[in-house]
Amino acid sequence: MKNSFQLKTFFLIIFFTLFCLVGANLFADGFIIPKPRPGEKIPPLTVKYHRVNVDIINQVAKTSIDQVFINNHNRDIEGIFIFPLPEKAAISEFSMYIGERKIEGEILDKDQARRIYEDIVRRLKDPALLEYIGRNMFRARVYPIPARGEKRIKLSYTEILKAEQNLVRYIYPLNTERFSFHPIKEVSITAKINSKVPISNIYSSSHKVSIRKEEKGKARVSFEAANIKPDKDFILYYSLSQDDIGLSFMSWEGPEDGYFMLLASPSYVSRKEKIINKNLIFVLDSSGSMSGRKIRQAKEAVRFVINHLDEKDKFSIVDFDDGVDVFASEIVPANSENIKKALFFVDEIEDSGGTNINDALIQALKMIEVGERPSYILFLTDGLPTVGITGTAEILKNIIG
C-alpha cells in the first residue's frame, strides 16, 4: 500500500477501499420491443420516468416499479413488454390497462425465455439480450401504444435476499441504456430496510446514494437522477451486526490481481439513548500544497462532521497556511446559528502559502476546556511543516509540553 491514513476521534469511521469488484449478473430492466411492419425499423421506445420503491423486511424484498413509455411515432404500435426476472423472484403484481380492460402477463421459464431472447436477437441483430439467457422472463403483449402517446406499466416482484457472513446484497436491474431511445427524464430508487438485527454498514458500489439510518434496524436509501441513460444495475449492500463497530469484508480473486473492500461504521445511536457530549476542534491545512482535490475533500469532511454534531457539543475551527486563522477564539455551542456561520467560514477558506503546523496545533490546544467532557482535535493536512518550527521532534515537544 502506497498511502495510509489513520484518524482517531470520539467516533471511529474507517472507509478503506483498495478496489471493489464484485461479480453481478447484469440484466436490463423492463423494456418494450416494438413490433414493426414488414420492411420497417422501429427504434426502442423512450422511457419518460422510472420509479422504484423497495421494501426489505428481514431479507424479504418487495420491489415495485412504475414506468411510463413514450411512443414517438406517428401511428399506434404494438409491442412486447419483457422483464428478465432476478433469480428466484416471483411476480406479485402487474398493472396495465387498455381502456377499462386489464392486460394479463405470463411468466416463462428460462428455456422458454431463451427461445424468445434468441428470436429477438435474430430479428433486431442486437446480441445484447444474450446476456439474459438463463433467467426466467415475464412477458405481456402491449397494444395499442397510441401515436405520440404514453403507456404506463406497474410491476411488483418479491425475492429473498441471501446473506453471506451477515452481508446482504440487493440488485435492481437498472441497465436500460440499450432499450430507451432517449435519456430517461426521471429515475428514482427508494429502498426501506427493516431488520430485527441491527444494521451496521450500508453501501452502494454502483451509484451515489443518500443514506439515513432511522433506528438500529431501520434505514432508508435513495437515488435520484434526471436525463440519463443508466448503463449499470443498482447494487446495494448492507450488513447486520450486534457489535458497536460493524465490520464487513468482501474479497475477489481474479486471474492476476486480487481485490478487497473493508467497511467499518459505528452502530446506530438513537436520539433517545445517552449521547456523550464532546468538544471538537478542527485543524484544517489550507496551504498551497492542498490545492485542488485535497482541499475540496478536506472541506467536505469538515462540513460533514459539523452538520452531524449534537446540539450540546462544542466546537471551533483553526485554519492555517503561513499563519493561523480561527472561526472562534473559544469553542462555541453547536447550535444552528453557529453551525451556519461555521459552514460559511469553511466555504471562504482558500488554499495558499506554506504549512505552519506548529502554531496551528498550539492554537487548537489553547481552546481545550478542562472538565469532564472529552475534547478532540481533528487534524487534516497533507504533508510536512514548511513555515515556522519545522522540526517534527520540536513540534511534538511543544504539543506534549
Helices and strands as residue ranges (DSSP letters): E 14-17, E 31-35, E 46-57, E 60-70, E 77-84, E 90-95, E 97-98, E 101-102, E 106-108, H 110-124, G 127-132, E 137-145, E 150-160, E 163-164, E 167-172, G 177-179, E 186-194, E 199-204, E 210-215, E 218-225, E 234-240, E 245-253, E 258-266, E 279-285, G 288-290, H 293-307, E 314-320, E 324-326, E 332-333, H 336-347, H 357-366, E 375-380, H 392-400
